Amino acid sequence: MQERLGGASPHTISPVFASALRAAPGAHRVILGVDPSLRGTGYGVIRLAKPHPLALAHGTISCPAMWEHSRCLVKISQTLREVLREHQPTVCVVEGLFFAQNLQTAIVMGEARGAAIAVIAEAGLEIFEIAPRKVKQAIVGYGAAQKSAVAKMVQRLLNLPKPPAPDAADALALAIAHAQENSRYNLTPLKRV
């Protein structure tokens, strides 16, 4: 009881990286993009630089179909924790929700998204979301672009030797789109999660 009255609580959650909270708005130099999915969560980390952003890391957190959901959620959480520790981004952008035709698919996507967001929030990062069509519009110039077109444009924008895997390309595209939104005067504020 005395701990609670004194302000210290055994249930208080503190960010893993205190430096993430000290970043001034607009001063984010390392951006994490996450494209959540139970079987293939894409992630991409970029650092803002001239003449073009640099890709620090990207990949897909793959889980076999025979794994139970809980095991996939643990793998997503563990991998993202490792990425956060290694690259220490100060902001994260996740793909916005889309309307699934299948309720079961929507629930499973929500589980993966929740696992990712919980780990990122635990680290103290600001989290934003961008709708998939808006990302494609920002990267390719067409909101209904194919995944291959997004991957090729991400390759070009980040000067990569080859196009990244589709889920990783989507995550990198999220990070690039977020950087573009923050680099210009924007009348509509970004959606925080």
Number of C-alpha atoms within 10 A of each C-alpha: 7 8 9 10 8 8 9 11 12 8 7 8 10 10 15 17 17 12 14 18 15 11 15 9 10 9 11 18 15 22 27 32 31 31 26 29 24 25 20 20 25 24 28 28 27 24 21 16 10 7 8 12 18 17 22 13 16 22 19 24 22 16 19 10 10 6 10 10 16 12 12 24 20 14 17 27 20 16 16 22 18 11 17 20 13 10 16 19 25 25 25 26 30 27 23 19 15 11 8 11 8 8 10 10 14 14 12 15 19 16 19 24 23 15 20 26 22 11 19 25 16 15 24 20 27 19 19 18 19 19 16 20 17 18 26 23 16 18 22 19 13 15 15 13 15 11 15 14 17 25 24 17 18 26 19 14 17 18 14 13 8 11 19 22 15 19 25 27 29 29 30 33 33 36 32 29 21 24 21 13 15 16 10 8 8 10 6 7 9 15 12 12 13
